């Protein structure tokens, strides 16, 4: 089985930065695509960023492109989301997911495992 645990969320002023981490356990981690999703109160969960198993391919939602960077360290079983120039509309619970396949994906249906989430609040 696979377990995912997010950390690094918190309260930050608009324009600030946060670095989210996702610690993964399970032998399939290094051969699986990973992604970050977020969900704000009253809204549906939305895709933020994805990364292939090798880390070579990345994909971002238009709303975060140029501000967020996803990366992974397979030797440490970790995936990261560096968030810069944060905006109030970035406020949400952020979840990391492990995909069924090796490639980067923005489709919720391709992710089989999820962490419990970490709260990110951006104050205006």
Backbone bond lengths (Angstrom), bond angles and torsions (degrees), N, CA, C in turn:
res aa  C-N    CA-C-N  psi(-1)  N-CA   C-N-CA  omega(-1)  CA-C   N-CA-C  phi
1 X - - - 1.444 - - 1.520 109.77 -
2 X 1.329 116.20 159.65 1.447 123.25 -178.87 1.521 109.13 -115.84
3 X 1.326 116.21 136.20 1.458 122.42 174.06 1.518 109.50 -123.26
4 X 1.330 116.28 138.75 1.452 122.98 179.99 1.522 108.96 -126.61
5 X 1.336 117.13 133.93 1.459 122.44 -179.47 1.516 109.08 -132.20
6 X 1.344 116.64 118.56 1.457 122.02 179.13 1.525 110.60 -90.31
7 X 1.328 115.72 152.79 1.452 122.05 174.68 1.526 108.97 -154.89
8 X 1.325 116.69 167.35 1.446 122.07 175.05 1.511 115.40 104.42
9 X 1.325 117.90 -4.79 1.449 120.36 178.22 1.512 111.72 -71.52
10 X 1.329 115.72 168.98 1.449 120.87 179.57 1.508 111.69 166.80
11 X 1.322 115.29 -166.02 1.462 123.19 179.71 1.518 109.32 -101.47
12 X 1.326 116.42 130.32 1.453 121.64 -179.18 1.524 109.33 -142.87
13 X 1.327 116.77 149.91 1.450 121.39 176.38 1.522 110.75 -76.83
14 X 1.328 115.58 152.81 1.457 120.27 176.16 1.524 110.15 -54.46
15 X 1.330 115.63 136.02 1.448 121.60 -176.71 1.515 114.07 92.35
16 X 1.324 116.93 -9.85 1.446 121.42 -179.66 1.514 112.99 -84.17
17 X 1.335 115.48 -173.53 1.457 121.91 -175.77 1.517 111.41 -132.72
18 X 1.326 115.60 151.59 1.453 123.84 171.98 1.516 108.59 -141.71
19 X 1.326 116.27 151.40 1.451 122.51 175.43 1.522 108.37 -121.95
20 X 1.328 116.10 113.71 1.450 121.87 178.06 1.522 110.28 -91.72
21 X 1.324 115.63 144.81 1.450 121.75 177.89 1.519 109.84 -124.37
22 X 1.313 116.13 148.67 1.454 122.53 175.59 1.518 108.23 -132.61
23 X 1.324 116.02 114.94 1.457 122.05 178.10 1.517 108.98 -93.98
24 X 1.316 116.02 128.29 1.458 121.80 -176.38 1.520 110.99 -117.98
25 X 1.313 115.32 143.98 1.454 121.81 171.44 1.517 108.95 -122.21
26 X 1.319 116.24 146.78 1.446 120.75 -178.40 1.513 111.48 127.29
27 X 1.291 116.46 141.01 1.457 121.44 -173.88 1.522 113.20 -72.17
28 X 1.336 118.77 -13.00 1.459 121.55 -179.14 1.517 113.69 -88.16
29 X 1.332 117.88 -4.79 1.447 121.23 -174.17 1.525 112.95 -55.77
30 X 1.317 117.34 -48.07 1.455 121.30 -173.00 1.522 113.70 -70.62
31 X 1.315 118.42 -11.40 1.457 122.31 179.28 1.524 112.40 -115.26
32 X 1.329 117.40 15.09 1.456 122.24 -178.40 1.515 111.39 -118.84
33 X 1.327 115.76 142.85 1.447 119.95 169.69 1.525 110.23 -67.30
34 X 1.332 116.32 152.58 1.454 121.98 179.94 1.528 109.08 -130.11
35 X 1.320 115.84 155.09 1.450 119.70 179.01 1.512 112.75 -150.17
36 X 1.320 114.90 160.19 1.457 123.16 171.95 1.518 109.13 -114.22
37 X 1.333 115.82 133.19 1.451 123.66 174.47 1.521 108.49 -125.46
38 X 1.318 117.08 162.91 1.455 120.32 176.73 1.521 110.40 -141.77
39 X 1.328 115.05 155.64 1.453 121.05 179.91 1.523 109.74 -142.36
40 X 1.322 116.07 120.12 1.451 122.68 176.10 1.524 109.30 -94.51
41 X 1.341 118.08 157.01 1.467 120.40 179.63 1.519 112.34 -55.50
42 X 1.324 116.28 130.60 1.449 121.79 178.72 1.512 115.28 77.98
43 X 1.334 117.65 3.98 1.451 121.14 -178.98 1.524 111.06 -120.83
44 X 1.329 115.08 162.73 1.451 121.04 176.93 1.518 110.70 -78.22
45 X 1.324 116.01 155.09 1.451 120.64 175.30 1.527 109.38 -64.60
46 X 1.335 116.81 134.95 1.454 121.08 -178.00 1.519 111.61 -126.89
47 X 1.312 114.67 149.26 1.457 122.10 178.66 1.515 110.60 -70.57
48 X 1.338 116.09 140.49 1.455 122.21 177.62 1.526 111.11 -115.49
49 X 1.333 117.06 -55.58 1.461 121.31 -176.91 1.518 110.06 -157.59
50 X 1.335 116.29 150.05 1.450 121.73 177.34 1.511 110.74 -136.48
51 X 1.338 116.19 156.42 1.454 121.85 -179.27 1.520 108.91 -144.79
52 X 1.335 116.28 138.75 1.458 121.05 179.35 1.520 110.62 -72.83
53 X 1.328 116.05 168.39 1.466 120.22 -176.78 1.517 112.33 -60.02
54 X 1.323 117.53 -33.39 1.462 121.98 -178.76 1.523 112.66 -82.12
55 X 1.325 117.17 -16.53 1.449 121.36 -175.31 1.513 113.93 84.18
56 X 1.331 117.79 -2.15 1.450 121.44 -177.29 1.528 111.54 -73.75
57 X 1.321 116.95 -40.98 1.459 121.71 -176.36 1.524 110.89 -103.43
58 X 1.321 115.98 130.90 1.453 122.21 175.45 1.515 109.96 -129.62
59 X 1.333 116.09 156.07 1.452 121.93 -178.81 1.519 108.50 -146.16
60 X 1.339 116.44 137.97 1.460 121.70 -175.39 1.514 111.93 -129.73
61 X 1.323 115.47 146.59 1.449 120.23 169.06 1.525 109.34 -65.20
62 X 1.327 116.53 147.06 1.459 120.46 -178.62 1.531 112.05 -57.94
63 X 1.316 117.25 -31.99 1.451 121.55 -175.95 1.525 113.48 -68.76
64 X 1.337 117.85 -19.54 1.462 120.98 -177.93 1.520 113.03 -118.48
65 X 1.307 117.61 -4.64 1.463 121.79 -177.37 1.527 110.29 -59.17
66 X 1.327 115.80 130.91 1.449 121.57 -178.35 1.509 114.11 89.47
67 X 1.327 117.83 -14.08 1.460 122.43 179.51 1.525 112.85 -111.62
68 X 1.330 117.17 -35.28 1.460 122.55 -177.59 1.523 110.09 -107.75
69 X 1.334 116.38 149.42 1.455 122.40 176.19 1.524 109.61 -135.15
70 X 1.331 116.46 125.10 1.455 121.40 176.29 1.523 108.98 -99.66
71 X 1.327 116.59 141.66 1.455 121.55 178.41 1.524 108.73 -150.40
72 X 1.318 116.24 167.23 1.458 119.89 178.16 1.513 110.77 -145.67
73 X 1.324 115.27 154.12 1.449 123.38 176.40 1.519 106.18 -129.42
74 X 1.323 116.46 96.07 1.452 120.54 -174.06 1.527 112.71 -66.81
75 X 1.328 117.10 -29.28 1.456 120.29 178.27 1.521 111.58 -64.79
76 X 1.335 117.09 -28.10 1.458 122.43 179.58 1.524 113.19 -103.61
77 X 1.329 117.21 1.28 1.464 121.95 -177.10 1.526 111.59 55.39
78 X 1.333 116.23 47.29 1.453 121.90 -176.33 1.524 110.92 -130.06
79 X 1.317 115.87 146.05 1.454 122.90 169.38 1.526 107.56 -129.35
80 X 1.328 116.70 144.67 1.457 121.64 -173.24 1.519 110.90 -127.21
81 X 1.318 115.12 155.95 1.452 121.93 171.21 1.523 108.01 -134.37
82 X 1.325 116.40 105.84 1.458 121.99 175.68 1.516 108.21 -86.12
83 X 1.331 117.01 120.96 1.453 122.86 -176.23 1.522 108.93 -116.12
84 X 1.322 116.30 116.17 1.454 122.75 178.72 1.522 110.40 -116.08
85 X 1.319 115.97 162.95 1.469 122.10 178.86 1.524 111.45 49.68
86 X 1.310 116.20 49.33 1.460 121.07 -174.93 1.523 111.82 -65.57
87 X 1.329 114.81 144.64 1.453 123.29 -179.75 1.526 109.69 -119.65
88 X 1.338 118.39 155.87 1.467 120.06 177.46 1.523 113.17 -54.35
89 X 1.321 118.40 -33.74 1.452 121.08 179.52 1.524 113.77 -70.51
90 X 1.340 117.81 -7.02 1.458 121.44 173.28 1.524 112.11 -80.91
91 X 1.325 117.67 -8.10 1.454 121.85 -179.33 1.524 110.42 -61.05
92 X 1.333 116.67 124.02 1.460 122.22 -177.60 1.519 108.89 -178.73
93 X 1.324 115.33 171.13 1.452 121.15 166.36 1.520 107.13 -88.04
94 X 1.319 116.78 127.23 1.456 122.31 -177.76 1.521 110.21 -102.38
95 X 1.328 115.98 131.21 1.449 123.26 -178.48 1.520 110.40 -119.94
96 X 1.317 117.06 141.01 1.452 119.87 169.13 1.525 109.04 -101.19
97 X 1.320 115.72 147.31 1.452 121.81 -179.18 1.511 111.78 -132.88
98 X 1.323 115.73 151.43 1.457 122.72 176.23 1.521 108.44 -110.62
99 X 1.329 116.29 124.93 1.452 121.76 -173.83 1.516 112.48 -85.08
100 X 1.320 114.88 161.35 1.456 121.44 179.09 1.527 111.51 -72.66
101 X 1.332 116.54 -27.35 1.453 121.84 -175.05 1.518 111.19 -118.76
102 X 1.320 116.36 176.21 1.461 122.10 -171.47 1.524 113.50 -83.01
103 X 1.312 118.41 -23.10 1.445 121.67 -174.79 1.513 113.71 -83.05
104 X 1.327 115.76 165.02 1.454 121.50 173.17 1.524 109.06 -71.96
105 X 1.336 116.69 142.75 1.455 120.79 -176.75 1.516 110.65 -148.48
106 X 1.329 115.94 143.55 1.454 122.29 175.08 1.524 112.71 -103.40
107 X 1.323 117.37 3.32 1.458 122.55 -176.32 1.518 110.93 -92.12
108 X 1.328 116.30 122.19 1.458 122.30 -179.89 1.523 111.80 -56.16
109 X 1.337 116.57 -34.75 1.458 121.57 -174.55 1.520 113.39 -67.94
110 X 1.326 118.43 -16.61 1.462 121.49 -178.30 1.527 113.05 -89.83
111 X 1.321 118.21 -1.39 1.458 121.94 -179.16 1.525 110.33 -103.16
112 X 1.315 116.30 128.45 1.458 122.01 -175.33 1.525 113.99 -101.63
113 X 1.329 118.36 -23.04 1.452 122.16 -176.50 1.519 110.27 -131.02
114 X 1.341 116.08 144.46 1.459 122.73 -177.88 1.518 110.74 -136.82
115 X 1.337 115.92 146.98 1.443 120.81 170.96 1.517 111.08 -81.61
116 X 1.334 116.74 -179.27 1.457 122.35 -178.73 1.518 113.00 -83.05
117 X 1.317 118.07 -15.15 1.445 122.40 176.70 1.516 113.38 97.12
118 X 1.326 116.00 155.09 1.454 123.11 174.89 1.527 108.82 -135.34
119 X 1.333 116.23 135.29 1.461 121.94 -174.50 1.522 110.94 -80.11
120 X 1.326 115.56 130.92 1.455 122.82 172.39 1.522 107.66 -119.31
121 X 1.325 116.64 122.57 1.455 122.11 178.84 1.519 109.24 -123.69
122 X 1.325 116.17 123.18 1.454 122.39 -179.68 1.524 107.99 -110.61
123 X 1.310 116.49 115.81 1.452 122.36 -177.87 1.522 110.60 -87.46
124 X 1.331 115.70 142.80 1.454 121.34 177.99 1.515 111.79 -93.84
